[in-house]
Amino acid sequence: MRILLVEDEPDLNGLIVKKLQLEHYTVDSCFNGLDGLEYFQMADYDAVILDIMIPGLSGLELLKKIRKQGKRTPVLLLTARDSIEDRVTGLDAGADDYLVKPFDFNELLARIRVMLRRSSGNISNTFELGDLIVNCDTRLVTRKQKNIQLSSKEFSILEYLIRNAGIVLSREKISQHIWNYEYEGESNLVDVYIRYLRKKIDEDHSEKLIHTVRGAGYVLRAENQNNR
């Protein structure tokens, strides 16, 4: 899952990035609203963490621009202000949640998980497709009740596929979703990881779940889809 962080305090910015990366999120970060808007327009994010008091373009102004573009990306506002009026203003501007500084990082992570559940329309972060079960909170993957060990990037790609089960995802879309702007690697890396996933997810099963759509990309699909 790819997250955009816009926070102008360098120490806090760096700390949040490290905490999110430890939880296996892909993170882009910047320090002002103008850069935040540029980042947002160049990539699809699963969530945005946005400080209200940032230079260039305030967090509320950035949020309003995002919503005016029709983007429904979940946004969590960070602020040092604790008044009800400030919370109402942020929520009315289109924020999904609100966290007051200083905060506990466990609470921040929990609120991100809640936003992601809401945006996917699921009551939990567990997805089922045929006999494949993916728990995005515990990162546990099973097929026919057999545990499947995945690397961090393998899991990230599988999570993206199962959250979009039945939808054809291009290689570019998968790449943009899994790697941030700092990554400089091989152009065929998505294909490499799909091969790894096929070996672990599909190789020993008659029903294949990972499909190639020639000229378009990849799709996770079962004959009897049953997502929840």
C-alpha positions as CSV (number, residue, x, y, z in Angstrom):
1,M,0.0,0.0,0.0
2,R,1.3,3.4,-1.0
3,I,1.0,6.4,1.3
4,L,1.7,10.1,0.8
5,L,3.0,12.0,3.9
6,V,3.0,15.8,3.9
7,E,4.5,17.1,7.1
8,D,6.8,20.1,7.5
9,E,8.6,19.1,10.7
10,P,11.7,17.2,9.5
11,D,12.2,15.1,12.5
12,L,8.5,14.0,12.7
13,N,8.4,13.5,9.0
14,G,11.4,11.2,9.1
15,L,10.1,9.3,12.1
16,I,6.6,8.7,10.5
17,V,8.3,7.5,7.3
18,K,10.4,5.0,9.2
19,K,7.4,3.7,11.2
20,L,5.3,3.3,8.1
21,Q,8.1,1.5,6.2
22,L,8.6,-0.9,9.1
23,E,4.9,-1.8,8.6
24,H,5.7,-2.5,4.9
25,Y,4.0,0.6,3.5
26,T,5.5,2.3,0.5
27,V,5.9,6.0,1.4
28,D,6.5,9.2,-0.5
29,S,7.0,12.3,1.7
30,C,7.4,16.0,1.3
31,F,7.4,19.1,3.5
32,N,4.9,21.6,1.9
33,G,1.5,21.7,0.3
34,L,2.7,22.7,-3.2
35,D,5.0,19.6,-3.4
36,G,2.2,17.5,-1.8
37,L,-0.2,18.5,-4.6
38,E,2.4,17.7,-7.3
39,Y,3.1,14.3,-5.7
40,F,-0.7,13.6,-5.5
41,Q,-1.2,14.4,-9.1
42,M,1.5,12.1,-10.3
43,A,0.6,8.9,-8.5
44,D,-2.4,6.9,-7.0
45,Y,-2.2,6.7,-3.3
46,D,-4.1,4.4,-0.9
47,A,-4.0,7.1,1.8
48,V,-2.7,10.6,2.6
49,I,-1.4,11.8,6.0
50,L,-1.6,15.5,5.9
51,D,-0.5,18.1,8.4
52,I,-2.7,21.2,8.4
53,M,-0.1,23.9,9.2
54,I,2.3,23.5,6.3
55,P,3.9,26.1,4.0
56,G,3.2,26.9,0.4
57,L,-0.4,25.5,0.5
58,S,-2.1,24.8,3.8
59,G,-3.3,21.3,4.5
60,L,-6.9,22.3,4.3
61,E,-6.3,24.0,0.9
62,L,-4.6,20.9,-0.4
63,L,-7.4,18.7,0.9
64,K,-10.0,20.9,-0.8
65,K,-8.1,20.7,-4.1
66,I,-7.9,16.9,-3.9
67,R,-11.6,16.6,-3.3
68,K,-12.4,19.2,-6.0
69,Q,-10.6,16.9,-8.4
70,G,-13.0,14.1,-7.5
71,K,-10.3,12.0,-5.7
72,R,-11.7,9.9,-2.9
73,T,-8.3,8.9,-1.5
74,P,-8.6,8.6,2.4
75,V,-7.0,11.6,4.1
76,L,-5.9,11.7,7.7
77,L,-5.2,15.2,9.1
78,L,-2.5,15.9,11.6
79,T,-2.7,19.0,13.7
80,A,-1.6,20.6,17.0
81,R,-5.1,22.2,17.4
82,D,-7.5,20.3,19.5
83,S,-10.7,22.4,19.3
84,I,-14.0,21.0,18.1
85,E,-14.2,23.8,15.6
86,D,-10.9,22.8,14.0
87,R,-12.0,19.2,13.8
88,V,-15.3,20.1,12.2
89,T,-13.6,22.4,9.7
90,G,-11.2,19.6,8.7
91,L,-13.9,16.9,8.4
92,D,-16.2,19.3,6.5
93,A,-13.3,19.9,4.0
94,G,-13.3,16.2,3.2
95,A,-11.0,14.6,5.7
96,D,-11.7,11.0,6.7
97,D,-10.0,11.2,10.1
98,Y,-8.2,13.6,12.4
99,L,-5.3,13.0,14.8
100,V,-4.0,15.6,17.3
101,K,-0.3,16.0,18.0
102,P,1.4,14.6,19.9
103,F,0.1,11.2,19.1
104,D,0.9,7.5,19.7
105,F,2.2,5.8,16.6
106,N,0.1,2.7,17.3
107,E,-3.0,4.9,17.1
108,L,-1.8,6.4,13.8
109,L,-1.3,2.9,12.4
110,A,-4.7,1.8,13.6
111,R,-6.4,4.8,12.1
112,I,-4.7,4.1,8.8
113,R,-5.9,0.5,8.8
114,V,-9.5,1.7,9.5
115,M,-9.3,4.2,6.6
116,L,-8.1,1.4,4.3
117,R,-10.9,-0.9,5.4
118,R,-13.5,1.8,4.7
119,S,-12.1,2.7,1.3
120,S,-12.1,-1.0,0.2
121,G,-15.7,-1.4,1.4
122,N,-14.7,-4.3,3.7
123,I,-15.6,-4.8,7.3
124,S,-12.1,-6.3,7.8
125,N,-8.7,-6.3,6.2
126,T,-9.1,-10.0,5.3
127,F,-9.8,-10.9,1.7
128,E,-10.9,-14.2,0.3
129,L,-10.8,-15.3,-3.4
130,G,-11.7,-18.9,-4.0
131,D,-9.6,-20.9,-1.5
132,L,-7.0,-18.1,-1.1
133,I,-7.2,-16.0,2.1
134,V,-5.1,-12.9,2.6
135,N,-5.1,-11.2,6.0
136,C,-3.6,-7.7,5.4
137,D,-3.2,-6.9,9.1
138,T,-1.3,-10.0,10.0
139,R,0.2,-10.5,6.5
140,L,-0.8,-14.2,6.7
141,V,-1.6,-15.8,3.4
142,T,-3.1,-19.3,3.1
143,R,-4.5,-21.4,0.2
144,K,-6.5,-24.5,1.1
145,Q,-5.5,-23.8,4.7
146,K,-1.8,-24.1,3.9
147,N,0.4,-21.2,4.9
148,I,2.3,-19.4,2.1
149,Q,5.5,-17.5,3.0
150,L,5.9,-14.3,0.9
151,S,8.5,-11.6,0.9
152,S,7.5,-8.0,1.7
153,K,7.2,-7.0,-2.0
154,E,5.5,-10.2,-3.0
155,F,2.9,-9.6,-0.3
156,S,2.5,-6.0,-1.3
157,I,1.7,-7.0,-4.9
158,L,-0.6,-9.8,-3.9
159,E,-2.4,-7.3,-1.5
160,Y,-2.9,-4.9,-4.4
161,L,-4.2,-7.6,-6.7
162,I,-6.7,-9.0,-4.2
163,R,-7.9,-5.6,-3.1
164,N,-8.7,-5.1,-6.9
165,A,-9.7,-8.7,-7.6
166,G,-11.3,-9.0,-11.1
167,I,-9.8,-5.7,-12.3
168,V,-7.0,-5.8,-14.8
169,L,-4.0,-3.9,-13.5
170,S,-1.3,-2.7,-15.9
171,R,2.4,-3.3,-15.1
172,E,2.8,0.5,-14.8
173,K,0.0,0.8,-12.3
174,I,1.3,-2.1,-10.2
175,S,4.8,-0.6,-10.3
176,Q,3.6,2.9,-9.3
177,H,1.6,1.4,-6.5
178,I,4.4,-0.7,-5.0
179,W,7.6,1.4,-5.4
180,N,8.0,5.1,-4.5
181,Y,9.7,7.8,-6.5
182,E,13.1,7.1,-5.1
183,Y,13.2,3.6,-6.6
184,E,15.5,3.0,-9.6
185,G,15.4,-0.6,-10.7
186,E,14.7,-2.9,-13.5
187,S,11.8,-2.2,-15.8
188,N,10.6,-5.8,-15.8
189,L,10.6,-6.2,-12.0
190,V,6.8,-6.5,-11.9
191,D,7.0,-9.5,-14.2
192,V,9.7,-11.0,-12.0
193,Y,7.6,-10.8,-8.9
194,I,4.5,-12.0,-10.6
195,R,6.5,-15.2,-11.5
196,Y,7.5,-15.6,-7.9
197,L,3.8,-15.2,-6.8
198,R,2.6,-17.7,-9.4
199,K,5.1,-20.3,-8.2
200,K,3.9,-19.8,-4.6
201,I,0.2,-19.2,-5.1
202,D,-0.8,-21.2,-8.2
203,E,1.9,-23.9,-9.0
204,D,0.4,-26.7,-7.0
205,H,-3.2,-26.0,-7.8
206,S,-5.3,-26.9,-10.8
207,E,-7.3,-23.6,-10.6
208,K,-5.0,-20.7,-11.4
209,L,-5.8,-17.3,-9.8
210,I,-3.2,-15.0,-11.3
211,H,-3.9,-14.4,-15.0
212,T,-2.1,-12.4,-17.7
213,V,-4.2,-10.3,-20.0
214,R,-2.1,-9.9,-23.1
215,G,-1.2,-6.2,-23.8
216,A,-3.0,-5.0,-20.6
217,G,-1.4,-6.5,-17.5
218,Y,-2.5,-8.9,-14.7
219,V,-5.6,-9.8,-12.9
220,L,-6.4,-11.9,-9.8
221,R,-9.6,-13.8,-10.6
222,A,-11.3,-17.0,-9.6
223,E,-14.2,-18.8,-11.3
224,N,-16.4,-18.2,-8.2
225,Q,-15.1,-14.9,-6.8
226,N,-16.0,-14.4,-3.2
227,N,-14.4,-11.3,-1.7
228,R,-15.3,-9.8,1.6
